[in-house]
Amino acid sequence: MPGNLRLRAARVAAGYRSQRALAEALGVDPRQVRRWESDTPPWPQGPLQSKLVRLLGQDMRALGFTPPEGHEGPAPERQSPANIPTGGRLSVVPSQPPITMQPPSVAVDFATVTRAHRRMYWSVAPATLHPAALAHATLGCALLPETAGETRRAVAAALAETYLLAGRVEFFDLRLPDSAGPTLLQALQAAGEADDHLLGAAVLAHTAFIPGWAGDRDAAVERMVAARTYARRGSAPPLLMAWLDAVEAECETRCGNVRTALHLLRHAEDTLAADAEADAVMPEWMDWFSPTRLAAFKGNTLWKAGHLPQARATLLGVLDDLPTTEMKQGAVVLGDLAAVEAAAGQPEAACEYARRALEQLEVTWYAMGMDRIREVRRALAPHQHEQCVRDLDERLYGWTTTVSALAR
């Protein structure tokens, strides 16, 4: 094929499938790119040299250009994620620019595995999924230095999703907040490599859970301010903004500020009510939230606020609307219903909801669900000699449940 094959190959490898796509990224006329890909490409002038090197990940000579006499052009720029800390879990980032560049298909393939892991989260045991997600992240860090342009951004976005998933498993499933913090930081840095503000907002909101659950309200609020800033910068859809309200509401609830939490939840409901299609417009990776999940947040806060009839009605509605496949969330809702009945002085109803939650946890383990059941059991201490509570203890401390809880 005639023309500057090196530039053409680098353009395609970077994800710019047409000359027009590269021209738009550079801010030039497509005819300029066409001249560069001709048999005698002219030497790019001024800042275009640096832009080409940055977007395509190779120096000017590697792109097929011959510099004028006495002009060597800009030095090649490293395209490695050097600002992502290893944390003892990532491969060493190469110190030299890559010899070869990966094709655009590598971004598609890497993201496909990321999506598969995201779906597996709802059914695969966390102790099994977690090392697979971290190994996939290690692969992503190795691929990043070998990509450029749109391909690089796609790999970085999938890498951010992978680290976000690993952080979620560490915090919600394995109850390892000290590990979740550094992992989520890696997710944030990868989102920065992708320049994806919505992913950044999601990661920052997840980091707020850590101080929020520890009772450090100031730190949680500060992280939520940052999350909302990134969300506005990325023109976040209503569902994401409502989720940010729900996250902050849970942090406020954990810190004992239930009135503030209820106000945030009402604002989230108003946000969704203002847009009838709010739940249809959402990032693909945001599979952990919906209007039904918002009601679950509200039911938990109503219980903590002592509004037992409203909490019971809200949580029963959630239980009816929740898909049967969402067993993790189902266990949490059943646990909250058990807590409501325990607070209402109905030990038999509380034990029945707790038993149903344990049945779901035997199928799909979720540390958050088990935390709810243990909290209910502590609330049932005044009724511990009743037969329903003794039966719950038999189930709660059976061989299978006890070993699973200690092992995970």
C-alpha positions as CSV (number, residue, x, y, z in Angstrom):
1,M,0.0,0.0,0.0
2,P,1.4,3.4,-0.9
3,G,1.8,6.3,1.6
4,N,3.1,6.7,5.1
5,L,2.3,3.3,6.4
6,R,3.9,4.0,9.8
7,L,1.6,6.9,10.5
8,R,-1.4,5.0,9.3
9,A,-0.7,2.0,11.5
10,A,-0.1,4.1,14.5
11,R,-3.3,6.0,13.9
12,V,-5.4,2.8,13.7
13,A,-3.6,1.3,16.7
14,A,-4.5,4.4,18.8
15,G,-8.1,4.0,18.0
16,Y,-8.5,6.6,15.3
17,R,-10.1,4.5,12.5
18,S,-10.3,7.3,10.0
19,Q,-8.2,10.3,9.0
20,R,-11.1,12.5,9.9
21,A,-11.1,11.2,13.5
22,L,-7.4,11.9,14.0
23,A,-7.9,15.3,12.4
24,E,-10.7,16.2,14.9
25,A,-8.5,15.1,17.8
26,L,-5.7,17.3,16.5
27,G,-7.9,20.2,15.5
28,V,-6.8,20.3,11.9
29,D,-8.4,19.8,8.5
30,P,-8.6,16.1,7.4
31,R,-6.7,17.1,4.3
32,Q,-3.7,17.7,6.5
33,V,-3.8,14.1,7.8
34,R,-4.2,12.9,4.3
35,R,-1.0,14.7,3.3
36,W,0.9,13.2,6.3
37,E,-0.1,9.8,5.2
38,S,1.1,10.3,1.6
39,D,4.3,9.0,0.1
40,T,6.1,12.3,0.9
41,P,4.7,13.5,4.2
42,P,5.5,17.1,5.1
43,W,7.1,17.8,8.5
44,P,4.4,18.8,11.0
45,Q,4.8,22.3,12.2
46,G,4.7,23.8,15.7
47,P,2.6,22.2,18.5
48,L,1.2,19.6,16.1
49,Q,4.4,17.6,16.6
50,S,3.8,17.3,20.3
51,K,0.1,16.5,19.8
52,L,0.9,13.7,17.3
53,V,3.5,12.2,19.7
54,R,1.0,12.4,22.6
55,L,-2.0,11.0,20.8
56,L,-0.2,8.2,18.9
57,G,2.4,7.3,21.5
58,Q,5.4,7.2,19.2
59,D,8.1,9.7,18.2
60,M,8.2,11.5,14.9
61,R,10.6,9.2,13.2
62,A,8.6,6.2,14.3
63,L,5.6,7.9,12.7
64,G,7.3,8.0,9.3
65,F,8.4,11.6,9.3
66,T,11.9,12.8,8.2
67,P,12.9,15.9,10.1
68,P,14.4,18.9,8.2
69,E,18.1,19.2,8.5
70,G,19.1,20.3,12.0
71,H,15.6,19.6,13.4
72,E,15.1,16.5,15.4
73,G,11.6,17.2,16.7
74,P,10.1,16.6,20.1
75,A,11.4,13.7,22.3
76,P,9.0,10.8,22.7
77,E,6.6,11.0,25.6
78,R,6.1,8.1,28.0
79,Q,2.6,6.8,27.9
80,S,2.9,4.7,31.0
81,P,0.6,5.1,34.1
82,A,3.6,6.1,36.3
83,N,1.3,7.9,38.7
84,I,-0.5,4.7,39.6
85,P,1.2,3.3,42.8
86,T,2.0,-0.4,42.8
87,G,0.9,-1.0,46.3
88,G,2.8,-4.3,46.1
89,R,0.2,-5.7,43.7
90,L,0.9,-4.3,40.3
91,S,3.6,-5.2,37.7
92,V,6.5,-2.9,37.5
93,V,5.8,-0.1,35.0
94,P,8.4,-0.1,32.1
95,S,10.9,2.7,32.3
96,Q,11.3,2.9,28.5
97,P,8.7,3.6,25.8
98,P,7.2,0.5,24.3
99,I,8.8,-1.1,21.2
100,T,5.4,-2.0,19.7
101,M,1.9,-0.7,20.1
102,Q,-1.2,-2.8,20.8
103,P,-4.0,-2.9,18.2
104,P,-7.3,-1.2,19.0
105,S,-8.9,-4.6,19.6
106,V,-7.0,-4.9,22.8
107,A,-9.2,-2.3,24.4
108,V,-12.3,-4.1,23.4
109,D,-11.0,-7.4,24.7
110,F,-9.8,-6.0,28.0
111,A,-13.2,-4.2,28.5
112,T,-15.1,-7.4,27.7
113,V,-13.4,-9.2,30.6
114,T,-14.1,-6.2,32.9
115,R,-17.8,-6.3,32.1
116,A,-17.8,-10.1,32.7
117,H,-16.3,-9.6,36.2
118,R,-18.8,-6.9,36.9
119,R,-21.7,-9.2,36.2
120,M,-20.1,-12.0,38.2
121,Y,-20.0,-9.8,41.3
122,W,-23.7,-10.6,42.0
123,S,-23.2,-14.3,42.1
124,V,-19.6,-15.4,42.4
125,A,-18.1,-15.8,45.9
126,P,-16.1,-12.6,46.7
127,A,-13.0,-14.5,47.8
128,T,-13.0,-16.2,44.3
129,L,-13.7,-13.1,42.3
130,H,-11.3,-10.7,44.1
131,P,-8.0,-12.2,43.0
132,A,-9.2,-12.5,39.5
133,A,-10.1,-8.8,39.4
134,L,-6.7,-7.8,40.7
135,A,-5.0,-10.0,38.2
136,H,-7.0,-8.4,35.4
137,A,-5.9,-5.0,36.8
138,T,-2.3,-6.1,36.6
139,L,-2.8,-6.9,33.0
140,G,-4.4,-3.5,32.4
141,C,-1.4,-1.7,33.9
142,A,0.9,-3.7,31.5
143,L,-1.2,-2.8,28.5
144,L,-1.5,0.9,29.2
145,P,2.1,1.8,28.2
146,E,1.5,0.0,24.9
147,T,-1.5,2.0,23.8
148,A,-2.3,5.6,22.8
149,G,-5.1,7.9,21.9
150,E,-8.6,6.4,22.1
151,T,-7.3,2.9,22.7
152,R,-5.4,4.1,25.7
153,R,-8.5,5.9,27.1
154,A,-10.6,2.8,26.7
155,V,-8.1,0.6,28.4
156,A,-7.7,3.1,31.3
157,A,-11.5,3.4,31.7
158,A,-11.8,-0.4,31.9
159,L,-8.9,-0.5,34.4
160,A,-10.6,2.1,36.6
161,E,-13.8,0.0,36.5
162,T,-11.7,-3.1,37.5
163,Y,-10.1,-1.4,40.5
164,L,-13.5,0.0,41.5
165,L,-14.9,-3.5,41.5
166,A,-12.0,-4.8,43.5
167,G,-12.5,-2.0,46.0
168,R,-16.2,-2.7,46.3
169,V,-15.4,-6.4,47.1
170,E,-12.8,-5.4,49.7
171,F,-15.2,-3.0,51.5
172,F,-18.6,-4.5,51.1
173,D,-17.9,-8.2,50.9
174,L,-14.6,-8.9,52.6
175,R,-14.9,-6.1,55.2
176,L,-11.3,-4.8,54.5
177,P,-11.6,-1.0,54.5
178,D,-7.9,-0.6,55.0
179,S,-7.3,-2.4,51.7
180,A,-10.3,-0.8,49.9
181,G,-8.8,2.7,50.4
182,P,-5.6,2.2,48.3
183,T,-7.5,0.1,45.7
184,L,-10.0,2.9,45.2
185,L,-7.2,5.4,44.9
186,Q,-5.8,3.3,42.0
187,A,-9.3,3.3,40.5
188,L,-9.3,7.1,40.7
189,Q,-5.9,7.5,39.1
190,A,-6.9,5.1,36.3
191,A,-10.1,7.2,35.8
192,G,-7.8,10.2,35.5
193,E,-5.8,8.5,32.8
194,A,-9.1,8.0,30.9
195,D,-10.2,11.5,31.7
196,D,-13.6,10.1,32.7
197,H,-15.2,12.4,35.2
198,L,-18.3,10.2,35.9
199,L,-16.1,7.3,36.8
200,G,-14.1,9.6,39.0
201,A,-17.2,10.8,40.8
202,A,-18.3,7.1,41.4
203,V,-14.9,6.2,42.8
204,L,-14.8,9.3,45.1
205,A,-18.2,8.5,46.4
206,H,-17.1,5.0,47.2
207,T,-14.2,6.4,49.2
208,A,-16.6,8.4,51.3
209,F,-18.1,5.1,52.7
210,I,-14.8,4.4,54.5
211,P,-14.7,7.4,56.8
212,G,-18.5,7.5,56.9
213,W,-18.8,4.1,58.3
214,A,-16.1,4.9,60.8
215,G,-18.0,7.9,62.1
216,D,-15.7,10.5,60.6
217,R,-18.3,12.8,59.1
218,D,-16.0,15.6,58.1
219,A,-13.9,13.3,55.9
220,A,-16.9,11.7,54.4
221,V,-18.5,15.1,53.5
222,E,-15.3,16.4,52.0
223,R,-15.1,13.4,49.7
224,M,-18.7,13.8,48.7
225,V,-18.0,17.4,47.8
226,A,-15.3,16.2,45.5
227,A,-17.5,13.5,44.0
228,R,-20.3,16.1,43.2
229,T,-17.7,18.4,41.6
230,Y,-16.6,15.6,39.3
231,A,-20.2,14.6,38.6
232,R,-21.1,18.2,37.5
233,R,-17.9,18.4,35.4
234,G,-19.1,15.2,33.6
235,S,-22.7,16.4,33.2
236,A,-23.9,13.4,35.3
237,P,-27.3,11.9,34.6
238,P,-30.0,12.2,37.3
239,L,-29.6,8.7,38.5
240,L,-26.0,9.2,39.3
241,M,-26.8,12.5,41.1
242,A,-29.5,10.7,43.1
243,W,-27.0,7.9,44.1
244,L,-24.6,10.6,45.4
245,D,-27.4,11.8,47.6
246,A,-28.1,8.2,48.8
247,V,-24.4,7.6,49.6
248,E,-24.1,10.8,51.6
249,A,-27.4,10.0,53.3
250,E,-26.0,6.6,54.4
251,C,-22.8,8.3,55.7
252,E,-24.9,10.8,57.7
253,T,-27.1,7.9,59.0
254,R,-23.9,6.1,60.2
255,C,-22.8,9.3,61.9
256,G,-26.2,9.7,63.7
257,N,-27.5,12.5,61.6
258,V,-30.8,10.9,60.4
259,R,-32.7,14.1,59.8
260,T,-30.0,15.3,57.4
261,A,-30.0,11.8,55.8
262,L,-33.8,11.9,55.2
263,H,-33.5,15.4,53.7
264,L,-30.8,14.0,51.2
265,L,-33.0,11.1,50.4
266,R,-36.0,13.3,49.6
267,H,-33.8,15.4,47.4
268,A,-32.8,12.2,45.6
269,E,-36.4,11.3,45.1
270,D,-37.2,14.7,43.7
271,T,-34.2,14.4,41.3
272,L,-35.6,11.2,39.9
273,A,-39.2,12.4,39.8
274,A,-38.2,15.4,37.8
275,D,-37.0,13.1,35.0
276,A,-39.3,10.2,34.1
277,E,-36.4,8.6,32.1
278,A,-33.8,9.1,34.8
279,D,-33.3,5.4,35.4
280,A,-32.9,4.7,31.7
281,V,-30.0,7.1,31.3
282,M,-27.1,5.8,33.3
283,P,-23.5,4.6,32.7
284,E,-23.2,1.0,31.8
285,W,-21.0,0.3,34.8
286,M,-23.4,1.7,37.3
287,D,-25.3,-1.5,38.0
288,W,-25.5,-1.0,41.8
289,F,-28.3,1.6,41.9
290,S,-31.9,2.1,40.8
291,P,-35.0,3.7,42.2
292,T,-35.7,0.5,44.1
293,R,-32.2,0.7,45.7
294,L,-32.9,4.3,46.6
295,A,-36.0,3.1,48.5
296,A,-33.9,0.5,50.3
297,F,-31.6,3.3,51.5
298,K,-34.6,5.2,52.7
299,G,-36.1,2.2,54.5
300,N,-32.9,1.7,56.5
301,T,-32.7,5.4,57.5
302,L,-36.4,5.4,58.5
303,W,-35.7,2.5,60.8
304,K,-32.7,4.2,62.3
305,A,-34.8,7.3,62.8
306,G,-37.4,5.3,64.7
307,H,-40.2,5.7,62.1
308,L,-41.0,2.0,62.2
309,P,-44.4,1.8,60.3
310,Q,-42.9,3.9,57.4
311,A,-39.8,1.9,57.4
312,R,-41.7,-1.4,57.3
313,A,-43.9,-0.2,54.4
314,T,-41.0,1.1,52.4
315,L,-38.9,-2.1,52.9
316,L,-41.8,-4.4,52.0
317,G,-42.2,-2.4,48.8
318,V,-38.5,-2.8,48.0
319,L,-38.8,-6.5,48.6
320,D,-41.7,-6.8,46.2
321,D,-39.9,-4.7,43.5
322,L,-36.4,-6.2,43.9
323,P,-35.5,-8.8,41.2
324,T,-35.0,-12.3,42.6
325,T,-31.6,-12.4,41.1
326,E,-30.4,-9.6,43.4
327,M,-29.8,-11.9,46.4
328,K,-27.1,-9.7,48.0
329,Q,-29.4,-6.7,48.2
330,G,-32.3,-9.0,49.2
331,A,-30.4,-10.3,52.2
332,V,-29.8,-6.7,53.3
333,V,-33.5,-5.7,52.9
334,L,-34.6,-8.8,54.8
335,G,-32.1,-7.9,57.6
336,D,-33.5,-4.4,57.8
337,L,-37.1,-5.7,58.0
338,A,-35.9,-8.0,60.8
339,A,-34.4,-5.0,62.6
340,V,-37.7,-3.1,62.3
341,E,-39.7,-6.0,63.8
342,A,-37.1,-6.4,66.6
343,A,-37.4,-2.7,67.4
344,A,-41.2,-3.0,67.3
345,G,-41.1,-5.8,69.9
346,Q,-42.1,-8.6,67.4
347,P,-39.4,-11.2,67.9
348,E,-41.1,-14.0,65.9
349,A,-41.5,-11.7,62.8
350,A,-37.9,-10.5,63.3
351,C,-36.6,-14.1,63.4
352,E,-38.5,-15.1,60.3
353,Y,-37.1,-12.3,58.2
354,A,-33.6,-13.1,59.6
355,R,-34.0,-16.7,58.7
356,R,-35.0,-15.8,55.1
357,A,-31.9,-13.5,54.9
358,L,-29.7,-16.4,56.1
359,E,-31.1,-18.6,53.4
360,Q,-30.0,-16.1,50.7
361,L,-26.6,-15.7,52.3
362,E,-26.0,-19.4,52.1
363,V,-26.5,-19.1,48.3
364,T,-24.6,-15.8,47.7
365,W,-22.4,-14.6,50.6
366,Y,-22.5,-10.9,51.4
367,A,-20.8,-9.5,54.5
368,M,-23.1,-6.6,54.7
369,G,-26.1,-8.9,54.9
370,M,-24.5,-10.9,57.7
371,D,-23.7,-7.7,59.6
372,R,-27.4,-6.9,59.5
373,I,-28.4,-10.3,60.9
374,R,-25.8,-10.0,63.7
375,E,-27.2,-6.5,64.6
376,V,-30.7,-8.0,64.7
377,R,-29.5,-10.8,67.0
378,R,-28.1,-8.3,69.4
379,A,-31.4,-6.4,69.4
380,L,-33.2,-9.7,70.3
381,A,-31.1,-10.2,73.5
382,P,-34.2,-9.5,75.7
383,H,-36.0,-12.3,74.0
384,Q,-33.1,-14.8,73.8
385,H,-35.0,-17.5,75.8
386,E,-37.9,-17.6,73.4
387,Q,-38.0,-20.5,71.0
388,C,-38.0,-18.4,67.9
389,V,-34.7,-16.8,68.9
390,R,-33.2,-20.2,69.9
391,D,-34.2,-21.5,66.4
392,L,-32.5,-18.5,64.9
393,D,-29.3,-19.2,66.8
394,E,-29.3,-22.8,65.5
395,R,-29.4,-21.4,62.0
396,L,-27.1,-18.5,62.6
397,Y,-24.4,-20.6,64.3
398,G,-24.8,-23.8,62.2
399,W,-21.6,-25.4,60.9
400,T,-22.0,-24.0,57.3
401,T,-22.9,-20.5,58.3
402,T,-20.2,-20.2,61.0
403,V,-17.4,-21.6,58.8
404,S,-18.5,-19.3,55.9
405,A,-18.5,-16.2,58.1
406,L,-15.1,-17.0,59.6
407,A,-13.6,-17.9,56.3
408,R,-14.8,-14.8,54.5
